[in-house]
Amino acid sequence: MTLCRRDLEENRMRTLYAQASGHAPLTDEQMAASLMATLSARPKGAGWWVFGYGSLLWNPIFPVAETRPARVRGLHRRFCLYSLASRGTAEQPGLVLGLERGGSVRGLAFRLPAPLAVDELHLLWRREMVMGGYEPRWVTTEFGGGKMGHAITFVVRRDHPQYAGNLSLDEQVRVLSCACGAFGSSREYLNAARAALAGHGVVDDYLETLASRLTPLAAAGLAPASASAEPSAA
């Protein structure tokens, strides 16, 4: 199943993670405090941009006034957060992307319509911050053509229990080859990210390396089982 807006509006992500992972999700009060702290740190003159590097690339859900290919320096994309519900289970954790320190990352910047921005960010927090695995942060964003701006993005927390940034490439491949959760497999997540980036002319060498190592496994029939948890129809 695909994550949809209704899942966020009805707070189904919290229920899903609480049931599937056994860990306590953030409360509404904790998420609201996190959002307000992020908004209070908004750089002067910043617009309402969100920088997507993972699932937001192909499924932003929120209304988008404008989309631009963008780059953020000082951070890089990596499968560094275990997924215990959406792309895996507590028994067989999957992996999702986060941003780690160092390097640079190319993705998409989405501009929220200003009159809707704060309400839409509340829903985005229900999606990205349900387990508190990320640190929301304003980052300097390069839009191309010499244009610069600021955007909100989500950087992995290395002190979080689901942090998986110490996995080797071989270990990442092993997890991606077999894990599956309520919203599909970790392998599907990888391929969706690759396709979304390719649609904007971006080839990520790290993602392509993972995909190339997974191809022989797929040919051998080593595919993840279908997800059993289905929070909603997309």
Number of C-alpha atoms within 10 A of each C-alpha: 15 15 23 16 16 13 21 18 13 12 16 17 22 22 15 20 22 18 13 19 19 12 13 14 20 16 13 15 9 14 19 16 12 17 19 14 13 15 16 9 11 18 14 7 8 13 17 20 26 25 28 22 26 25 16 20 19 17 15 17 15 20 13 15 12 11 15 16 19 21 21 20 15 14 18 19 23 21 27 22 24 25 25 26 27 30 25 29 22 17 11 16 23 28 29 21 23 25 25 21 12 11 11 14 19 23 23 24 28 25 20 21 17 12 8 12 17 16 10 17 19 18 19 20 18 26 19 17 22 23 22 21 21 21 17 21 17 21 20 18 22 20 19 11 6 6 9 12 16 24 23 24 21 21 19 25 21 17 9 13 13 19 20 21 19 11 13 10 13 11 11 19 22 15 20 28 24 20 27 32 27 24 23 24 24 28 25 17 20 21 15 17 22 21 15 21 21 12 10 12 10 14 15 16 10 13 16 14 12 19 18 11 15 18 13 11 15 14 9 8 9 13 17 20 12 13 19 12 17 16 18 14 10 12
